[in-house]
Amino acid sequence: MTHGEHPINQPRGVDLLVRDAELVATMGASGEISGGWVSVTDGFVSGVGPRGDEPEANRTISARGCVVTPGFVNTHHHIYQNLTRAFRPATKSNLFGWLTTLYPRWAMLDEEASYLSAWVGLAELALGGCTTTTDHLYVHPHTGGDVLGAEITAAQELGMRFHPTRGSMSLSQKDGGLPPDSVCQSDDEILRESEDAVARHHDRSYGAMVKIALAPCSPFSVSPSLMRQSAELAERLDVRLHTHLAEDADEDTYCLATYGRRPIDHFEDVGWMSDRAWVAHCIYPNPSEVTRLGAAGVGVAHCPSSNLMIGGGLAPIAELRRAGAPVGLGCDGSSSTDSASLWLEARMALLLGRLRGGPESTEARDALEIATLGGAACLGRTGEIGVLDPGAVGDLVCWPMDGIAFAGAWSDPVEALLRCGPVRAKHTIVAGKSVVEDGEIRASGLDDIMARHRVASRRLQGLDD
Ligand SMILES: [Zn+2]
């Protein structure tokens, strides 16, 4: 600026420049750029490029020694379950035993507990490199208040991009379902509150920070009529659909005994076999069911750690992707995996893919695609999230590749990112703003939230404070 010239007349720099990365893996048109940079303006990527080509910026972050990727997308979670992590009475249970042990605990969920668990859970996700997360909140206790609104407040305080789903359970024990009456609602109540949640929170604009989807819980906790009406409502409101599908062998038995058909036939019969839906787990589809899911474009949230922890088995991920199903990554509920790092899930997806298909079947880049592009496709936001092309949202992660764990990893930073480690995000940026900076949560109040989370979680577990 020459003397006397007013700054307003200067060409405006970009808002944020992340520069000098070891490598930028854009997952988009620019591929991988050694020594690259990313710029963000007004919350969106405004440029990417090689060293020497950087624009002027109002704020600069050094990514020296880091691989930069799009923020990871979490396609399946039950955040409130961090209130019952590693709950001893359920640690030896199968899925149905685990659920029936925990339902009475979760029946104590209220607005305060939902807010606290979301704050803690979203902060944990940000530290693990996640910038967009879904949440499948299917417990709406009769006296719990607005548990969905409470978790959206937490996401806004932290600055995370959030896709909470309006989950539901309507088939209680008295109707032959698994959950107790106190956490179930009638079909009419669920549909009314689902429509209300979309009206209040769902943002249809490009770059939206909050979107709602409809999410009846599973074939064994909601009626076929609710599944059908939810699909119709989602069509009318133009929102997405989410549920659990083919998670457990018991589910095959239950569906055959109750509906006279396998879970995926049931899913199709109630009107869900479309690219509006994405489903969690999908461990047990047979080969012809894989073909049908892929042809319909049904998305799959792959939950590697959760599937292992519950002893569920190996989901046919490579087959589903080949058949055309978008596959994203999910950390799943905090009390089935008890951890919520998408870096860890991406590594687990890499390991499980190789265990199932051999070492040539799956590379780190496949797992990285699942964590970013696949997640974006599951949420109907291809080209908008999960990629660092100009025009996409400014959500990115700087992964530190230094120190003992990375010593000697010279030849392929992307393979090193998932093979070495463990790694936590150094910087997690959402819409151009830091949620994690130098490995720490930026939002204020973490100590207070942790103290209150302790009280709420001990209350749910029936422990003295
Ligand atoms: Zn789940």
Residues whose N, C-alpha, C, O or C-beta is under 5 A from the ligand:
A	BS01	ZN	A280 D332 G333
